[in-house]
Amino acid sequence: MMANIETQILKWFDHFHTHPEVSWNEVNTTNKIAEILDEVGVSYRRFSDVTGLIAEIGEGEEVIAVRADMDALWQEVNGVMQANHSCGHDANISMVLGALHYLKDQPLNKRVRFIFQPAEEKGNGALAMIERGAMDQVNYLFGIHLRPIEELPFGLVAPSIHHGAGVFLEGKIIGEDAHGARPHQGKNALDVVVGLHQFLKSIYISPFESYSTKLTKIIAGGESLNIIPGVAKFAIDVRAQKNSILNELQERIVHGLSGLKALYGVDIETRWVDYTPGAEVSKEAASIAEKAIRHVVGDVATASAVVTSGSDDFHFYTIKHPNVKATMIGIGADLTPGLHHPNMTFNHKALDIGARVLAETIIRA
């Protein structure tokens, strides 16, 4: 039976990997998950306005929830723009389905809820599931994710992933075009961009904190090279390991932009987008996961917590429901060259390890 589940996990992975769908468009992915659940008689709930679904097994008032993100990235792969599962969400779906199959015939004195969530890459899929009751009556929440080889090699499993917080600022500088021979007659948006770049490099917070701010997009100018552009669009990527530090960075950037507006005599329109909170890991949930890991793979393969500057909207579940005890389990898989690389690959034997660890964690919770 267990060998059969492992084989099935690999088949599911192959299907999801070869049928990627981007955020909010995971229609066929949702249909395939529903088909798999129908085959084993597991009840689920779908939604008329968003992709994703919520399934449940077991009985009882208390609920243990498990989340699997489903969406792929839109990126260039070998010269072609396409949907691509380079973040491992195809693996996450497969591991969670595997855990469900390991658990479905066992006596459970609590309900286990499986949240198949859309749009993690957009940073707001978790909020959509929360709005649709995914966290009602939930006491514990567990997630699972493959980790890059530099964080966890194949065979090691970590009881928690401490993601950082992140947010983007989109902006537009509105100055005034001028002839290249008469710069004094305009308001050069590129001067403002340079000033902004230098300002971001001058933001200093305690060296004991992990954080970064950097320009990630600049669009200015046109076909005519003798026009000094008065308008430029830009984007800033802001990250911090702690939510409080991210808030401080945002305040400093807003203050700095106000100063640049006054200094250069331009207007700057801005909006913050795609905020993702940093991890709020429950020690109790992580302890349960650690005991499960030791039981499944042994003490030698049990790693310590993973700290990463990457972000994940999984943590909205606990930000919005602070009483829920949550952790995300990290699976070592020799993943290279890295998450979001168009040619990302990993050791597929890690999938069954993840499914068994997750099932054992749920039983212990």
DAHU-V587106 format. One record per residue. N is the residue number from 1. RES is the residue in three letters. PHI is phi as a letter, one per 40 degrees, with the letter a starting at -180 (* if undefined). NEAR is the number of other C-alpha atoms within 12 Angstrom. Layout:
n	res	phi	near
N	RES	PHI	NEAR
N	RES	PHI	NEAR
This chain:
n	res	phi	near
1	MET	*	11
2	MET	c	17
3	ALA	c	15
4	ASN	c	14
5	ILE	c	27
6	GLU	c	28
7	THR	c	20
8	GLN	c	25
9	ILE	d	38
10	LEU	c	30
11	LYS	c	25
12	TRP	c	32
13	PHE	d	35
14	ASP	d	21
15	HIS	c	23
16	PHE	c	37
17	HIS	c	32
18	THR	c	20
19	HIS	b	27
20	PRO	c	35
21	GLU	b	35
22	VAL	c	32
23	SER	d	32
24	TRP	g	30
25	ASN	b	28
26	GLU	c	33
27	VAL	c	29
28	ASN	c	23
29	THR	c	38
30	THR	c	37
31	ASN	c	25
32	LYS	c	27
33	ILE	c	41
34	ALA	c	27
35	GLU	c	19
36	ILE	c	27
37	LEU	c	28
38	ASP	c	15
39	GLU	c	12
40	VAL	b	20
41	GLY	g	17
42	VAL	c	26
43	SER	c	24
44	TYR	a	27
45	ARG	b	27
46	ARG	b	25
47	PHE	b	22
48	SER	c	10
49	ASP	b	14
50	VAL	a	27
51	THR	c	37
52	GLY	g	43
53	LEU	a	42
54	ILE	b	36
55	ALA	b	37
56	GLU	a	32
57	ILE	b	34
58	GLY	g	27
59	GLU	b	17
60	GLY	h	17
61	GLU	c	16
62	GLU	c	22
63	VAL	b	33
64	ILE	b	42
65	ALA	b	48
66	VAL	b	47
67	ARG	b	51
68	ALA	b	50
69	ASP	c	51
70	MET	b	52
71	ASP	c	43
72	ALA	b	39
73	LEU	c	35
74	TRP	b	24
75	GLN	a	22
76	GLU	c	17
77	VAL	b	18
78	ASN	f	11
79	GLY	g	9
80	VAL	b	11
81	MET	c	12
82	GLN	a	20
83	ALA	c	26
84	ASN	a	35
85	HIS	c	39
86	SER	c	40
87	CYS	b	41
88	GLY	g	47
89	HIS	c	45
90	ASP	c	45
91	ALA	c	47
92	ASN	c	50
93	ILE	d	51
94	SER	c	47
95	MET	c	50
96	VAL	c	49
97	LEU	c	50
98	GLY	c	42
99	ALA	c	42
100	LEU	d	47
101	HIS	c	34
102	TYR	c	34
103	LEU	c	35
104	LYS	c	29
105	ASP	b	16
106	GLN	c	20
107	PRO	c	15
108	LEU	b	25
109	ASN	c	19
110	LYS	b	26
111	ARG	c	32
112	VAL	b	45
113	ARG	b	45
114	PHE	b	49
115	ILE	b	47
116	PHE	c	50
117	GLN	b	50
118	PRO	c	45
119	ALA	f	34
120	GLU	c	40
121	GLU	c	34
122	LYS	c	32
123	GLY	g	32
124	ASN	b	31
125	GLY	c	41
126	ALA	c	43
127	LEU	c	31
128	ALA	c	31
129	MET	c	36
130	ILE	c	31
131	GLU	c	18
132	ARG	b	23
133	GLY	g	23
134	ALA	c	39
135	MET	b	38
136	ASP	c	26
137	GLN	g	22
138	VAL	c	32
139	ASN	b	32
140	TYR	b	42
141	LEU	b	48
142	PHE	b	51
143	GLY	b	52
144	ILE	a	47
145	HIS	a	50
146	LEU	c	53
147	ARG	b	49
148	PRO	c	34
149	ILE	c	26
150	GLU	c	20
151	GLU	c	32
152	LEU	a	35
153	PRO	c	26
154	PHE	d	31
155	GLY	h	36
156	LEU	c	37
157	VAL	b	50
158	ALA	b	47
159	PRO	c	43
160	SER	a	40
161	ILE	b	44
162	HIS	c	38
163	HIS	c	36
164	GLY	c	36
165	ALA	c	42
166	GLY	a	42
167	VAL	a	38
168	PHE	b	31
169	LEU	b	32
170	GLU	c	26
171	GLY	b	32
172	LYS	b	29
173	ILE	c	38
174	ILE	b	30
175	GLY	b	31
176	GLU	a	27
177	ASP	c	30
178	ALA	a	23
179	HIS	c	19
180	GLY	d	19
181	ALA	c	13
182	ARG	b	14
183	PRO	c	20
184	HIS	c	14
185	GLN	c	17
186	GLY	b	25
187	LYS	b	31
188	ASN	c	35
189	ALA	c	38
190	LEU	c	32
191	ASP	c	29
192	VAL	c	39
193	VAL	c	39
194	VAL	c	20
195	GLY	c	23
196	LEU	c	36
197	HIS	d	26
198	GLN	c	19
199	PHE	c	24
200	LEU	d	30
201	LYS	c	20
202	SER	c	17
203	ILE	c	26
204	TYR	b	19
205	ILE	b	20
206	SER	d	12
207	PRO	c	10
208	PHE	c	11
209	GLU	b	20
210	SER	b	28
211	TYR	a	35
212	SER	a	34
213	THR	b	33
214	LYS	a	28
215	LEU	c	27
216	THR	b	20
217	LYS	a	19
218	ILE	b	24
219	ILE	b	21
220	ALA	a	27
221	GLY	g	22
222	GLY	a	14
223	GLU	c	9
224	SER	c	13
225	LEU	c	14
226	ASN	b	15
227	ILE	b	25
228	ILE	c	29
229	PRO	c	32
230	GLY	c	35
231	VAL	b	32
232	ALA	a	34
233	LYS	b	30
234	PHE	a	31
235	ALA	a	28
236	ILE	b	34
237	ASP	c	32
238	VAL	b	42
239	ARG	b	36
240	ALA	a	37
241	GLN	c	32
242	LYS	b	32
243	ASN	c	31
244	SER	c	23
245	ILE	c	31
246	LEU	c	31
247	ASN	c	25
248	GLU	c	25
249	LEU	c	38
250	GLN	c	34
251	GLU	c	18
252	ARG	c	23
253	ILE	c	36
254	VAL	c	27
255	HIS	c	18
256	GLY	c	25
257	LEU	c	33
258	SER	c	23
259	GLY	c	20
260	LEU	c	29
261	LYS	d	28
262	ALA	c	15
263	LEU	c	18
264	TYR	b	27
265	GLY	g	22
266	VAL	b	29
267	ASP	b	27
268	ILE	b	32
269	GLU	c	22
270	THR	a	23
271	ARG	a	20
272	TRP	c	22
273	VAL	b	20
274	ASP	f	28
275	TYR	c	34
276	THR	b	41
277	PRO	c	39
278	GLY	c	38
279	ALA	c	40
280	GLU	b	38
281	VAL	c	39
282	SER	c	29
283	LYS	c	22
284	GLU	c	25
285	ALA	c	33
286	ALA	c	38
287	SER	c	27
288	ILE	c	33
289	ALA	c	48
290	GLU	c	37
291	LYS	c	29
292	ALA	c	33
293	ILE	c	38
294	ARG	c	27
295	HIS	c	24
296	VAL	c	26
297	VAL	b	30
298	GLY	g	19
299	ASP	c	18
300	VAL	c	15
301	ALA	c	27
302	THR	c	32
303	ALA	c	31
304	SER	c	27
305	ALA	d	30
306	VAL	c	35
307	VAL	b	31
308	THR	b	29
309	SER	c	26
310	GLY	c	35
311	SER	b	38
312	ASP	a	40
313	ASP	c	41
314	PHE	d	51
315	HIS	c	42
316	PHE	c	38
317	TYR	d	46
318	THR	c	33
319	ILE	c	26
320	LYS	c	23
321	HIS	b	26
322	PRO	c	20
323	ASN	c	21
324	VAL	c	30
325	LYS	c	34
326	ALA	b	44
327	THR	a	45
328	MET	b	51
329	ILE	c	53
330	GLY	b	50
331	ILE	b	51
332	GLY	c	39
333	ALA	a	36
334	ASP	f	28
335	LEU	c	34
336	THR	a	27
337	PRO	c	19
338	GLY	i	24
339	LEU	c	31
340	HIS	g	28
341	HIS	c	23
342	PRO	d	26
343	ASN	b	21
344	MET	d	25
345	THR	a	28
346	PHE	a	30
347	ASN	c	26
348	HIS	c	33
349	LYS	c	25
350	ALA	c	39
351	LEU	c	46
352	ASP	c	43
353	ILE	d	48
354	GLY	c	49
355	ALA	c	47
356	ARG	c	40
357	VAL	c	47
358	LEU	c	55
359	ALA	c	41
360	GLU	c	29
361	THR	c	43
362	ILE	c	46
363	ILE	c	32
364	ARG	c	26
365	ALA	c	34
